[in-house]
Amino acid sequence: MRNFKMAIPAAVALLLFAACSNDDIADGKKGNEKAGGKITTTFASVTAPTSRTSMTNHAFHTGGDFLWEDDDQIFVNISGTYTQSTSSELTPSKARGTFQVPGALTASSYPVTYTGKNATSGTQVTIAAVQNQKAPNNSEHFGESGDCGVATANRASDGTYTFTLQHKASYLCFMPFLSNASMFEDLRLQKIVVTSDNDIAGDYSFSAAGLGASAQSNGSRTITLNMKALAGIDFNNTVFPLTNTSASVDNSAYMVIAPGQHTLKIDYYVVDPVSKVTSVTTKTVTANFKPNLVYDFTADVAPKIYHDYGTIGFYMWGSQHEFFEGRQRTGIVNGDHVDFPTSSSSSFADMTTQYPHISQSPIDVNPLELNEALHIIKNGDIHWDENIYWVAEKHLFACGAWLKKMNKIPNFSKYEFEGQNYDINGVVKTVAETPIPLGRPSSNISDYYFLPALGELAPEVGVYDRGNIILSALKTACPNDATVYYYIGIRKNGVRLELFHRATRAYPKYHFE
């Protein structure tokens, strides 16, 4: 058993690879055996859980046990030449491993290195710039990510050699949680990206002293840890659910990095697999990351939510009732076939009201008249914000627009625009898409209000363009075509005022202030 003193710098907890005395005991083997007709010598790991290459029983601030993994092999330095073991045998729990090394070895001791899974050299280690974890609290990827260690194998009386591996990489354990988990149906940790002020990955020389001070080649200051069981970009492959509201080892992610003094920027990517929206939470830490230690990080990765809009209703022009009232609600997030009415119905759409009469819907269904919309488009200083998160139907969404409040718009009037009353003068007035600035207004934010991009309800596809567009039908009917209405549309590309057919769209309620 090895004893360490523990130091805990701010924001980082150091963990030891804890030794214990209840290791599995492998069956005894002769010193020299024939394997496939060739003489080999047995090397066996013993004593401490540090002699393994993935971690189990990790506990916050108290350490963890390491296991060997299938296909792990070691290298033995025989007279200056590193010879790889040709086979391995693990105990059922993988706590101990025995390795067959070619040749009848007789020296009292030999240097041993472990340079990672599928390694071809005993003197080089690759810390992977891309690491993949297949489940929460699982470190089976350590061996292929850069785990490494050294040992001295000592000869026993029966001719076998035993060794205790000392790990030489540094290890990060991330324990993300969602303080607002109850708001969501399903959020997952997609990946963690760690960026350093110096190299933390690449190809390193390796000796009894450990990893070289810097990468010999392919140096990288960034490591990406993906949380997925399968290849590809399908977010449903992401295997790390975020349902815990506090830090838990059961929901931990592990990364291997090169030791050294590093300032790390840690980006946690959280994704809603249904909406495909991703939020990023960033933390930073500076520490001297030492070999053979695990550093614990806890982080609340909850997206900052502007508002939870709950269940979104949809209304056709002139309707007195929500589109799905009294029937099955479909097509809410993923898109689905939706049947639209073909004739006027109080539950669906008004196909009969004609100019100069206006929509008889409640005010928040068709909230604006034409003059008002024209003022907003020209002088409402509309900004498109891509960095604002909100919730609808228990799913994460982003994007929307900031609009100047009507009482802050110069010369605002519902009765005229630029000297004309377009609500009653019989002139068809549309506005081609006009570019708008991106980002939140830089000053006097209290003069503005936010509208989320709730999308629209359309035939065949159901909810469409949620997170991409704001659409609101106006009260004003078209002077020369009773089958269409005006609508205002706001998206990243700009704002527009156009006409659309009454029977083929339904929009959410918006409150223009």
N, C-alpha and C positions, 0 to 999 in steps of 0.2 A: 504494500500500500504506500502511495506517495502522499505527502502532506504539503499543503500550500497555505500561504497566508492570502486572505481575500481582501482586495481593495475595491471600493465601489465609487467611481467618479460620478459626478452629477449626470443624471439621465441615463446612466449605463450601469447595469448590474453584471458583475463578472461571475461566471459559473465554472466550477471545476468538473472535470470528468471524474466523478466520484468512484473510489475504489471500494470493493466489498469482498467478503470472504465466502460468498456462496456461489462461486462460479461452477458451471457444469464441469465435471471431470471426465476427460476422454479416456477411452480404453488405452492401456499401455501398448507401445509398439517397439519393435526391435530397432536398434540404431540404423542398421543397413538392411534394406529390403530390395527385392527385385520388382520393378514396375514395368510391365511390358518387356521383360527380358533384360532390363537395364538396372544397374545398381543405383539406388537412391538413398538419401539420408533424410530422416524425419525431423522437421522443425515444428514445434508446438508452441502456440501462444498460451500464456499462463497468467495467473495471479489477479491482474486488475482489469476492470472493464475498459480501461483506456486502450487495451490491446485489440480493438475492434474498429469497424469502419462505418457503422451507422449507429445512431443513438436511439435509445429507448428509455422509458421511465424518467424522462426529463421533468424536473420540477422547478418552478420559479425560485431562483436564488439558492437552490440546494443541489444542483448538479444532475447528472444522468448517467445511464449505463450505455456502453457501446456494444454493438454486435458486428460480427463478420457478415459479409454478404456473399451469395453464390458467385462463383467465378473470380473471387479475390485471389490474388497471388502475391508472393513476396519475392524480393531479390536478395541474394546472399553474396557478399563480397569475398570471393575466393582468390587470394593472391592478386588483388587489384582488379579482378574481372567480376562484374556483377552478373550472377547467374540466376535466371528466373526459375521459380518452382514450376514443376510440370503438372501438378495436380494438388487438390486440396480436399479435405474432408472436415465438415463442420458438425458439431454436436447438434442435437435436435433444436435447441433454442438459439443456435448460432453464437453462443457466448464464447466458445473456444474453437480454434481451428488448428488442424495439423496439415503441414505442407511437405510434399516430397520434392527434394532438391537433387538433381543428378550428381552422381559420384559418391564414392565412399569417403566421407569427410572424417578427419581425425583430430583437427586442431582443438584446443581447449575452448575456443570461442571464435565467432565470426560476426562481423557487422551485418545487420539486416536493414533493408529499407522497404517500405511500402509506398509506392508512388501513384496509387490510384487504380481504379478498375480499368482493365484493358490497356494498362501501361506496357510500353515496350522497352523502357529504359529504367535502370535503377538509380540514375543520377539526374533525372529531369522530371519535373512535375508541372502539369498544366492546370492552373486555376481557371475554370471555364468562365467565359464572359456571359454565357447563357446557360442557366441551370434550370432544371425542371423538377418540380415536386408533384407527386401523383396523388397526394391526399394530405389533409391537415395532420399535424404532429407526426410527420413521417420524414425520416432522413435517409432513406435508402438511396437517394441520389448523391450522397456524400462522395462515394467512391469515384463516380464519374465527373464530379464537380471540382475535385482538387484536394480531397482529403489525402493526407500523407503522414508518414511516421518513420521513426528510426528505432533501432533496438540493438542490443548485443545479445546474441544467442550463445548460451553456455552449454557445454557438453555434460550430459548426465552419465551416470555409471553404466547405463544400458546402451550408450552410444547415440541416443537421441539428443536433440538440442531444444532448449526452451528459451523463450524470450517474452519480454513485455514491451509492447509498442508504446512509444511516446509520440503523440501527435504533434505536428509542427505547423499546421495551418491554424488560422483563427476562424471562429464560427459565430455567426449571428443568428439569434433566435428572435423572430418577430411575433408579437402577440397582439394583432389588431382586434378591435371590437367596435360595435356600433351602439352609441348611446341612444340613438333613436330607431333601433331595430324594429320596434312595433309599427312604425310607419310604413314598412315595406313588406311586400309579399315574398320577395326573393332578391337579395343583394349578395354578391359574391366578390371575393378577392380575386382579381384577374391576374395581377402580377405585382412584384415589388422591384423597383429600379433603384439601385444604389450607385451614386456618382461620387467619386472621391477627388481630392485635390492632387492625388498622385496615383500611380498604378496600383490596382488591387487584384488584377487578373493578368494572365499571360503565361508564357513558358518560362519557368524558373529552374536554375540549377539547384541541385539537391545533394546534400551531404549529411554527415553525422551532426553537423551544426544546425541543419535545417535548410530552409529555403534561402536562396540568394537574396541579397538586399534589394534587388530590382529585377524586373523581367528581362530575360535575354532577348526575347522576341515576342511579337504579337501582344505587347503590353496594352492594357486597357484600363481606363479609369472608371469604367461603368460595368456593372454586372446586373443582368436582368434575371430575376427568378420568376419563372412562369408557373402558375398553379393550374395544371391541366393533366388529364389522364390520356387524352388523345391528341393527335396532331391536328393542325388546321386552326382557323380563326373562329370557328363556331363558338360563341360564348357559352353554349350549353356544355362544352367540354370543360369549362372551368369548374374545378372540383372542391372549391373552398367556400362553403356557405358562411355567411356572416349573420348569425342569429344571436350571438352572445353580446350582452350589454356591458360586460367588464372583461378584463384581460383573463385569458385562460390558456394553459398549456395545451389543452385539447384542441384549440384552434391556433396552432403555432406553425410558422413557416421558417425554414432553415436555409442559410446561405453560407458558403465557404469563401473566405477572402484571404489574401496574403497578409501576414502580420505587418505591423508597423504603425507609425504615427499618421493618422488619417483624419481629415475632416470629411464627414460623409453627409451627403444630402440623400434622404430616403423618401422616395415617392411611392405611395401606396395607391394602386389603381383599383377602384371598386366599380363593378359593372352590374347593371340590371340586365339579365340575359333576355328579357322580353323586349324592353324598349331599346336595348343596345346602347344606352347612355352610360358613359363612364365619368366618374369624378376622381380627382387626384388630391390626396392629402400629403403634404410635405413636412418632414421633420429634419432637423440637422443635429449632428453630434460630432464632437471632437474628442478623440481618446487615443491612447497608445494601445493598440490591439495586439495582445501578446499571444504567442503560440499556445496551443493546448488549452485554450479558454473559450467558453461560450459567453457571449454578450447578449443579455436580454433587453429587448425593446418593447415597450407597450405603447399603443397609439390608438386614440379614438379616431377612426377614419370615417365617421359619419359625415355625409355631405351636408353642407350648410344649406338648409331648406328655407327658401323665401316664404313659401306658403303651401299648405296641403289643400288642394282644391276638391278633394273627395271624388265622388262620382259626377262625371260631366254629363249634363243633359244636352240634347240637340233639338233645334227648332227650325222648321221650315218657315218661309216668309209668310207672315200673317197668321201663324198658328197660335191657338190658344193653349195648346197642350204640348208636352214634351214628346218627342218622336216615338219613344219606346213605351209610352204610357199604356198600360193594359196588355202588353205583349212581351214576349221574351226579348231580353236585352242581349244583342249579339254585336260582334264586330267592334269591341271596345278598344282593344289594344293591338291585336295581331292583324286585324283586317278580316272581314268575312262578308259573304253575300248579304246585302240589305235590299229589301223590296221597297221601292218608293211608290207613292200613290199616283194614280193617273187622273184623278178628278178631285175637286175641292172637298175637303173634309175638315171639320173643326178639330179633329185629332191630329191632322197632318198639315195641310197647306191651304192657303187662301188663293184660289185660282180665279176669283171673280172680281175682287176689288180693283178698280181702275183709277187712273189719274183723273182728276186732281186729288182724289181721296188717298189717304195714307194707310199704312198697315195698322190693323186693329190688335196686333199682338201686345202683350205687356211691354212696358217701356224698355226692359233690359233684354228683350228678345230682338227687337229692331230699335236700338237705342238712339240712333242719329238720324237727323234729316239731312237733306243734300247740302244746304248752306253750311251746316255745322261741319260736315265731313270735309268740305272744301277748305274751310279755315284750318282744320287740323292738318290736312295734307300740306298746305302751303306754309303755315306758321307754327305748327305744333312741335317743331324741333325734335322729330322722332329719332330715337337711337335704337339700334338693334344690339341686344346684349346676349352674348353666347356664354357668359360665365356666371350664370345665375341658375340655380337648381330649384325645382319645385316638384310636387307629388300630385299625381292623379291616378285614381283607381288602384292605389297602393303600389304604384310603379314610379321610378325615378325618371324625370325629364329635365331638359334644359332649354334655354333660349326664350326670348320674348322681347318686347319693346317697351321703352320708356317714352311717354308722351307728356308734353307740357299740359298742365291743367288749363281748362278753358278760361278760367278767370285770369290766367297769366298770358294768354294769347292776345296780342294787340288788336283792338277793334273787332274782337270776336262778337258775332251776332248770329242767332238762329234764323233771323228774318232776311238777311241779305249777305251776299259775298261780292265784294268789289263792285257795289252799286246795283247788283241785280238780285232778285229773289228767284233762285232756280227751283224752288219748291213749287212755284205756281206760274212761271212765265212760259212754260211749254217748251223750253230749250233742253235738248239732250246734252248733258255735260259729263264727259268722262275725262280721266287724267291718266296718261301713259305712265308706266312705272318710272318713278323718280328716285335716284339713289339717296340713301340715308347713311349717316355716320354709324360706325360700329363702336360698341362699348357704352358704358354708363355715362350720362352727362357729367361733365367735370366739375360743375358748380351748381349751387342752389338746388340740390336734389329734392328738397321739399316742394319745389315748384312742379315736380313731375309725379307721375304715377306709372305703375308697371302693369302690363297685360301679358299673360303667358301665351305661348304659341300652342293653343289647344287643338289646332287642325280643324277638320271638317268631317262630315258624314256624307259618303258618296255611294251611289249604287255599285254593286259588285265587289267593292273593296272595303266597305265599312269605314272605320275611322282612318283618316288619311292625313298624312303630313303633320301629325302631332310632333311638336318640337321644331317645326319648320315654318309655320305660317299662322298668322292671325287673320281671320275672316269674319266680317260682321255685315249682315244685310241691313240696308237703310230702310227707314220708314217710307221714303219717297218712292212712289210708283213711276215707271217709265212713261213719258207722255205719249209715245207713239207705238207702244207694244205692250199689251196687257199681260203677256206671258213671261215678261222678264222683270227684274228688279235691279236696283243699284246695290253694289257692295263695296266696302273698303277692304283692301288686302295689304297686309304688312308682312314682309319677310326680309331676309338678310340683304337681298338685292335691291330692295326699295319699297316704296308705297305706291299704290295705284287705286283708281276708282273706275270700276267697270260695270257691265251689265251681265246678268246670268239668268238662266231659265228657272222659273219658280219651282218646278217639279223635280229637280235633280240634285238638290243639295240641302243639307241642314247644318246649322252652325250653333256653336255654344253661345251662352249668354255672356255679354261683356258689359261692364259698367265704365263708360267714358266719363271721367270726372271734369 
